[in-house]
Amino acid sequence: MEYIDGHAGRFGVAPICRVLSAHGIPIAPSTYYDARRRESAPSPARRRDAELCEHIARVHAENFGVYGARKVWLQLNREGITVARCTVERLMKALGLQGVRRGKVKRTTIADPATARANDLVGRRLGPLAPNVLWVADITYVSTWSGWVYVAFVTDAYARRILGWRTSTSMTTQLVLDAVEHAIWTRGRHGVADLGGVIHHTDAGSQYTAVRFSERLAEVGISASVGSVGDSFDNALAETINGLYKTELIKHRGPVADRRAGRVCHRRMGRLVQSPPAIRVLRGHPASRIGGRLLL
């Protein structure tokens, strides 16, 4: 195309095509003109791709550049932009966009063999049919320039909503107590005073099996549930929340170098809770509203 364009004014299109065909590069003048016409008037498919590229780049940028093809695809469809996942994958590759990947882990679950633990009331059944049936909780960590910062989460397994969280520079029982108090307050703000049917499921970390923590759950009627030791599948949903927090809001945005590392991690945690597309996804739908029902 470029060769013919550069010499057509001097020799003409047809003579150039004859010479090229004679030297083993067969091309007809009509083929050249068709290609030129397609360039000047893009096909509907190309126009559609150009439009989708703008939306894909926008969604990727609005979410700190951490979304991969699956989350971009879900967000576009939630916005009413119907597109296939394979199309999003193809266009993201063409644009040079990709999501962040998770890295290595640090051990935070240290069981106390001398402490009695609650039974596992969940059995890996992490798909309740209503809110306020199952809460999952866990502790994760953030490496900062001033040391480790620990973050505790409490998440409603149905709504995929983070109800409570707390950050601290020490991994103590008070950290998880503060997180569950935040969750209780969140539900109370929405008029849910009776938590008698809630199961609070965690791993076998010593913070969650402490007497103070168990007594507080019993005071408000919440049933404690503890999974087995060294098995992340027993609390897979909470592990997923941990991974998303660190991958999308900590590692991607660079190390926390502020002396007040706990406050910085807390602010980034607030951004995660206030950004529904990042976490509140239930079977491809935003958990804030599914089937016309408002999820608490």
Stockholm file with secondary structure:
# STOCKHOLM 1.0

chainA/1-296         MEYIDGHAGRFGVAPICRVLSAHGIPIAPSTYYDARRRESAPSPARRRDAELCEHIARVHAENFGVYGARKVWLQLNREGITVARCTVERLMKALGLQGVRRGKVKRTTIADPATARANDLVGRRLGPLAPNVLWVADITYVSTWSGWVYVAFVTDAYARRILGWRTSTSMTTQLVLDAVEHAIWTRGRHGVADLGGVIHHTDAGSQYTAVRFSERLAEVGISASVGSVGDSFDNALAETINGLYKTELIKHRGPVADRRAGRVCHRRMGRLVQSPPAIRVLRGHPASRIGGRLLL
#=GR chainA/1-296 SS CHHHHHHHHHHCHHHHHHHHHHTTCCCCHHHHHHHHHHHHSCCHHHHHHHHHHHHHHHHHHHTTTCCCHHHHHHHHHHTTCCCCHHHHHHHHHHHTCCCCCCCCCCCCCCCCTTSCCCCCSSTTCCCCSSTTSEEEEEEEEEEETTEEEEEEEEEETTTTEEEEEEEESSCCHHHHHHHHHHHHHHHHHTTCCCCTTCEEEECSCTTTSSHHHHHHHHHTTCEEEECCTTCGGGGHHHHHHHHHIIIIIIITTCCBCCSCHHHHHHHHHHHHHTCHHHHCEETTEETTEETTEECC
#=GC SS_cons         CHHHHHHHHHHCHHHHHHHHHHTTCCCCHHHHHHHHHHHHSCCHHHHHHHHHHHHHHHHHHHTTTCCCHHHHHHHHHHTTCCCCHHHHHHHHHHHTCCCCCCCCCCCCCCCCTTSCCCCCSSTTCCCCSSTTSEEEEEEEEEEETTEEEEEEEEEETTTTEEEEEEEESSCCHHHHHHHHHHHHHHHHHTTCCCCTTCEEEECSCTTTSSHHHHHHHHHTTCEEEECCTTCGGGGHHHHHHHHHIIIIIIITTCCBCCSCHHHHHHHHHHHHHTCHHHHCEETTEETTEETTEECC
//
